Amino acid sequence: MTRENLVVDAKGLACPMPIVKAKKEMDSLAPGQIMKLQTTDKGSMKDFQAWVNQTGHELMEARAIRV
């Protein structure tokens, strides 16, 4: 199991704010550190997959959880 260095709570935020918040928080991480992002925005899964491809970051896991 991978341990994250930072957990970002973007629940309740609509597009594009989860990405904006993630980018701001990611700036505090050193290379190789891991950020976990929690969001409720339905488009976030697709948005983040595209964003990591454009920025050169690695998406280690993406999953939807029903609550």
N, C-alpha and C positions, 0 to 999 in steps of 0.2 A: 504494500500500500504506500502510495506516495504522500508525503507530508507537505502541505503548502506552507509557505513563509508568510503569506498575506491572504486574508479573506476579505473580499469586497462585497458589501451588501448593496445591490442595486435593485432590490425588489421594490415594486411599485413605480419604477421609473419607465417612461415610454421612450421609444426610439427618437433620437439617437443618444439619449442620456446614459444608458448603460455602457456604451462604448466610450463616451466622454469621461465618465467616472473611472472606468477601467484604465484608460490611458493615463489619466492624472495619477492614479495610485501606482500604476506600473513604473512610473518614473522613479519611484522610491526603491525599487528592487535592483539588486545587483544581477549581473548576467548569471544565468543558471538557477536563479531562485524561481519559485513557483507561486503563482497567484491563483486563488480559487474565486470565481465570480458567481454570485447567486443573483438571478434575475427572474422576474415574472413576465417580462415582455415576450409575447408570442413570437415575434420576429427575431429575437436575439440569437437563436441557434444559427440561423442562416447568416445573420449579420456578422457574428463573431467568426464563423468559418471563413467568410470573405475577408474580414479585417486581418486575421492572422496571415492569410495568404499574401495580402498586400504589404504587410509590415515586416514579414520575415520571422514572426514569432511562431512558436509551436503550440498547437492546440492538442493537449495530451488526452483530453476526454471531454465529451459533450453528452449530456443526457437530460432528458425531461423527467421530472418527478411530479407525479400527481399528488395533490394535497387535499 
